[in-house]
Amino acid sequence: MRAGRQKTAVPTVTMGNRGSSMSSSPALAAHVETTNISPSVLSRYTSDIARYLRANALPQSSLAGTMTSYHMGWIDAGGHSHDASPGKLVRPSLCLWACEASGGDAVLALPVAAALEWTHNFTLVHDDIQDGDRMRRHRETVWAIWGAPQGINAGDALHALAMRSLTASGPYPERQLRAARIIADATLVTVEGQCLDLRMEGRPEASVRAYLRVVGFKTGALLGASLQTGAVMSGASDQTAQRFRKAGELLGKAFQIRDDWLGVWGDTSATGKSSEGDVTRRKLTFPIVAAFSAMKPVQRERLRELFGSGVRDAGRQIRALLEAAGGPELTASAPQHYAARAIREIKAAGLVPARVAEFVEVAEYVAKRVR
């Protein structure tokens, strides 16, 4: 295989004949085509990534090894071999792509790519516990089987695997040390994003700007690190690496906004997650903050009431309010705004047209995916 904080831009959109404006992305009410065709970049490296992950996983003879292997989709809860989906492998794939796109050999970035995937999965295991989610990728979550305390242990083990991967010996230790620092910094930002996300649950009046700050931390940081570390491992210039980081952060916003949309209106057979989870838990998602901005005062007040505790059948009623405020059409095209900005960053990095075209394919998939 060849291998200082900025202000968040929040464009303003007038909501057609609703007579109100919403701080968000352009053309929110436009029809958006969807796709379930994964781009070539997200399949090109999967075999190499999967092989490297399994070769460096914990032994399944340990309980931590059993739980982490189950989470990764390699075994069932009884410890028998299983071929469940390991996820999209977006972060490690983007890392390897960035290494090649900026002139390096993707083999050099494999330990870093693996560390990104271990890190991402450690956050997922802990996130499932904090959110009370019992299903992921069409299967029960780790904590739903072994309990929350053991789920925490499984997440900690995945984090340790990331650290071990980053300290593996390689031909460019200085590059790898820099990549390790980038991932550590991104992980701290991700944790802060999760802290803010939990604190803002139950607050439908939160601004779009506040929401974008949370998702920039929670999702954008690690995607930014994925592209940045790939460029670093190739020996690219600091300027190029920073362009890649910015592109990844913007792609992360597109990814999370689309994920939020799928969490409310997506096909559960495709997403592998309940469509009721985010609404029932009163999570701060893009459909909530965008709809709140477009609602009439009486609708806003009702939404606040429903976000309070003890309201019977609140989930269904919240969904009905979202539908009344514009429903899926209100927010469906927002991810494309950030995907387009990410593409502009990559175009400015001076890559050959073929590599730019590959990233465009990824960005469009992220903004329009159905799972």
C-alpha positions in Angstrom: 0.0 0.0 0.0 1.3 3.5 -0.9 0.7 4.9 1.7 -5.7 31.3 19.1 -9.5 30.2 18.7 -11.3 31.6 15.7 -14.8 33.0 15.7 -17.5 30.6 14.4 -19.1 31.9 11.2 -22.8 31.6 11.3 -24.6 32.7 8.1 -28.1 34.1 8.5 -31.0 32.7 6.5 -34.4 34.1 6.1 -37.0 31.3 6.4 -39.1 31.9 3.4 -42.6 33.1 4.3 -42.2 32.3 8.0 -41.1 35.8 8.6 -38.3 34.8 10.9 -34.5 34.4 10.4 -32.2 31.7 11.6 -28.5 31.7 12.1 -27.5 28.7 10.1 -26.5 27.6 6.6 -27.7 28.8 3.3 -30.7 27.2 1.5 -31.9 25.2 4.5 -35.3 24.6 2.9 -33.9 23.2 -0.3 -34.4 19.7 -1.5 -31.3 17.6 -0.9 -30.4 14.4 -2.7 -29.1 11.6 -0.5 -26.6 8.8 -1.1 -25.7 5.5 0.4 -22.6 4.9 -1.9 -19.5 5.2 0.1 -16.7 7.1 -1.6 -13.6 5.3 -2.8 -11.4 6.9 -0.2 -13.4 5.3 2.6 -13.0 1.8 1.1 -9.5 2.0 -0.3 -7.7 1.5 3.0 -10.2 -0.5 5.0 -8.6 -3.9 4.6 -5.2 -2.5 5.7 -6.7 -0.6 8.7 -8.8 -3.6 9.8 -5.8 -5.9 9.6 -3.6 -3.5 11.6 -6.3 -3.0 14.3 -6.8 -6.7 14.8 -3.1 -7.5 14.8 -2.6 -4.9 17.6 -5.8 -5.5 19.6 -6.0 -6.9 23.2 -6.2 -10.7 23.5 -9.7 -11.9 23.8 -8.7 -14.1 26.7 -9.0 -11.0 28.9 -12.3 -9.4 29.8 -11.1 -6.0 28.4 -10.1 -7.8 25.2 -13.5 -9.5 25.0 -15.4 -6.2 25.5 -13.3 -4.2 23.1 -13.4 -6.9 20.5 -17.1 -7.1 20.8 -17.4 -3.3 20.4 -15.2 -3.4 17.3 -17.6 -6.1 15.8 -15.1 -9.0 15.7 -16.9 -11.3 18.2 -20.4 -11.6 19.7 -21.2 -11.2 23.4 -20.4 -14.9 23.9 -16.9 -14.5 22.5 -17.6 -16.3 19.2 -16.2 -14.9 16.0 -18.6 -12.5 14.4 -18.5 -10.3 11.3 -20.4 -7.2 12.5 -19.8 -3.7 11.0 -16.7 -2.1 12.6 -18.0 1.3 11.6 -17.1 3.6 8.7 -13.4 3.9 9.5 -13.7 7.5 8.4 -10.9 8.9 10.6 -8.1 6.4 9.8 -9.1 6.4 6.2 -8.8 10.2 6.0 -5.5 10.1 7.8 -4.0 7.6 5.3 -5.5 9.6 2.4 -4.0 12.8 3.7 -0.6 11.2 3.9 -0.7 10.0 0.3 -2.4 13.2 -1.0 0.4 15.3 0.4 3.2 13.1 -1.1 3.8 10.4 1.5 3.5 6.6 1.8 0.4 5.7 3.7 2.2 2.8 5.4 4.0 5.5 7.5 0.7 6.7 8.9 -0.8 3.3 9.8 0.0 3.4 13.5 -1.4 7.0 13.7 -4.5 6.0 11.7 -5.1 3.1 14.1 -4.7 5.4 17.1 -7.3 7.7 15.7 -9.7 4.8 15.3 -9.0 3.5 18.9 -9.5 7.0 20.2 -12.8 7.5 18.3 -14.1 4.2 19.6 -13.1 4.9 23.2 -15.3 8.1 23.0 -18.2 6.1 21.5 -18.2 3.6 24.4 -18.2 6.3 27.0 -20.7 8.3 25.0 -23.1 5.4 25.0 -22.9 5.2 28.7 -23.5 8.9 29.3 -26.4 9.0 26.8 -27.9 5.8 27.9 -27.8 4.4 24.4 -28.4 0.6 24.3 -27.9 0.1 20.6 -25.1 0.9 18.2 -24.4 -0.5 14.7 -27.5 -2.8 15.0 -26.2 -4.4 18.2 -26.4 -3.9 21.9 -23.8 -1.5 23.3 -20.9 -2.7 25.5 -22.4 -1.2 28.7 -25.9 -2.7 27.9 -24.3 -6.1 28.1 -21.6 -5.8 30.8 -22.9 -2.8 32.7 -21.7 0.8 32.9 -18.7 0.2 35.2 -17.2 -2.4 32.9 -18.2 -0.2 29.9 -16.0 2.5 31.3 -13.1 0.0 31.6 -13.6 -1.0 28.0 -13.4 2.6 26.9 -10.3 3.2 29.0 -8.7 0.1 27.3 -9.4 1.5 23.9 -7.8 4.7 24.9 -4.7 2.9 26.1 -4.5 1.0 22.8 -4.4 4.4 21.0 -1.5 5.5 23.2 0.3 2.2 22.5 -0.2 2.6 18.8 1.2 6.2 18.8 4.4 5.1 20.6 5.1 2.2 18.2 8.6 2.4 16.7 8.8 4.0 13.2 11.2 5.6 10.8 10.1 9.1 11.6 9.8 9.4 15.4 9.7 13.2 15.4 6.7 13.2 13.0 5.0 10.5 15.1 5.6 12.5 18.3 4.0 15.5 16.7 1.1 13.4 15.6 0.7 12.1 19.1 0.5 15.6 20.5 -2.1 16.6 17.8 -4.3 13.6 18.7 -3.9 14.3 22.5 -4.9 17.9 22.0 -7.9 16.9 19.8 -9.0 14.4 22.4 -9.0 17.0 25.1 -11.1 19.2 22.9 -13.5 16.3 22.2 -13.9 15.7 25.9 -14.7 19.3 26.4 -17.3 19.1 23.6 -18.9 16.2 25.4 -18.9 18.1 28.6 -20.7 21.0 26.9 -23.1 18.7 25.1 -24.2 17.1 28.4 -24.5 20.5 30.1 -26.7 21.8 27.3 -29.2 18.9 27.2 -32.7 20.1 27.8 -32.1 23.6 26.6 -33.9 24.0 23.3 -33.3 27.8 23.3 -29.6 27.4 22.9 -28.3 29.3 19.8 -27.1 27.8 16.6 -23.7 29.4 17.4 -23.5 27.5 20.7 -24.5 24.3 19.0 -21.8 24.8 16.3 -19.2 25.4 19.1 -20.2 22.0 20.7 -20.0 20.0 17.5 -16.8 21.7 16.4 -15.3 20.4 19.6 -17.0 17.1 19.8 -16.8 15.9 16.2 -14.6 18.5 14.3 -11.5 18.2 16.5 -10.8 14.5 15.8 -11.6 14.7 12.1 -9.3 17.8 11.9 -6.6 15.8 13.6 -7.1 12.9 11.2 -6.3 15.0 8.2 -3.6 17.0 9.9 -1.7 14.0 11.3 -1.8 12.3 7.9 -0.1 15.4 6.4 2.4 15.5 9.2 3.4 11.9 8.7 4.1 12.6 5.0 6.4 15.5 6.0 4.1 18.1 4.5 4.7 21.8 5.4 3.0 23.3 8.5 0.8 25.4 6.2 -0.5 22.3 4.3 -1.1 20.5 7.6 -3.1 23.4 8.9 -5.2 23.5 5.8 -5.9 19.9 6.2 -6.8 20.4 9.9 -9.3 23.2 9.0 -10.9 21.1 6.3 -11.3 18.2 8.8 -12.9 20.5 11.4 -15.4 21.8 8.8 -16.1 18.3 7.6 -16.8 17.3 11.2 -19.5 20.0 11.5 -21.1 18.7 8.3 -20.8 15.1 9.6 -22.5 15.9 12.9 -25.2 18.0 11.5 -26.1 15.2 9.1 -25.8 12.7 12.0 -28.3 14.8 14.0 -30.7 14.9 11.1 -30.4 11.1 10.7 -31.0 10.7 14.4 -34.5 12.2 14.0 -35.6 11.3 10.5 -33.1 8.7 9.4 -34.0 5.1 8.5 -33.2 3.1 11.6 -32.5 0.0 9.5 -29.7 1.9 7.8 -28.3 3.9 10.8 -28.4 1.1 13.4 -29.7 3.6 16.0 -33.0 4.4 17.4 -34.8 7.5 15.9 -36.2 8.3 19.3 -33.0 8.5 21.3 -31.9 12.1 20.7 -35.5 13.5 21.0 -36.5 11.5 24.0 -33.2 12.5 25.8 -33.7 16.2 25.0 -30.3 16.4 23.4 -29.1 19.6 21.8 -29.2 18.7 18.1 -29.3 20.7 14.9 -33.0 20.0 14.2 -33.8 21.3 17.7 -31.9 24.5 17.6 -32.8 25.3 13.9 -36.5 24.6 14.5 -36.5 26.7 17.7 -35.1 29.6 15.8 -37.9 29.3 13.2 -40.8 28.7 15.6 -43.5 31.2 16.7 -43.4 32.2 20.4 -46.2 29.8 21.3 -44.4 26.9 19.7 -41.2 27.8 21.5 -42.9 27.9 24.9 -44.4 24.5 24.2 -41.1 23.1 23.2 -39.6 24.4 26.5 -42.4 22.7 28.4 -41.8 19.4 26.6 -38.1 19.6 27.4 -39.0 19.7 31.0 -39.1 16.5 33.0 -42.3 14.5 33.6 -44.2 15.3 30.4 -46.0 12.3 29.1 -45.2 11.2 25.6 -42.8 14.1 25.2 -40.7 12.5 22.4 -43.6 12.2 20.0 -44.9 15.7 20.8 -41.4 17.2 20.2 -41.1 15.5 16.9 -44.5 16.9 16.0 -43.4 20.4 16.8 -40.2 19.9 14.7 -42.4 18.8 11.8 -44.6 21.8 12.2 -41.6 24.1 12.2 -40.4 22.7 8.9 -39.3 19.2 9.7 -36.6 17.5 7.7 -36.6 20.0 4.9 -35.7 22.8 7.4 -32.3 21.4 8.1 -31.5 18.8 5.4 -29.1 20.9 3.3 -27.2 22.6 6.2 -24.3 20.0 6.1 -23.6 21.0 2.5 -22.6 24.5 3.6 -19.8 23.1 5.8 -18.8 20.5 3.3 -18.3 23.2 0.7 -16.1 25.2 3.0 -14.0 22.1 3.7 -13.6 21.6 0.0 -12.3 25.1 -0.4 -9.7 24.5 2.2 -8.4 21.4 0.4 -8.4 23.2 -2.9 -6.2 25.9 -1.4 -3.7 23.3 -0.2 -2.2 22.9 -3.7 -3.1 19.2 -4.3 -3.3 17.7 -7.7 -6.8 17.8 -9.2 -7.3 14.0 -8.8 -6.8 14.3 -5.0 -9.1 17.2 -4.8 -11.8 15.3 -6.6 -11.4 12.4 -4.1 -12.0 14.8 -1.2 -15.0 16.3 -2.9 -16.5 12.8 -3.1 -15.9 12.3 0.6 -17.4 15.7 1.5 -20.5 15.2 -0.6 -21.0 11.7 1.0 -20.7 13.1 4.5 -23.3 15.8 3.7 -25.7 13.4 2.0 -25.2 10.0 3.6 -28.1 7.9 4.8 -26.3 6.0 7.5 
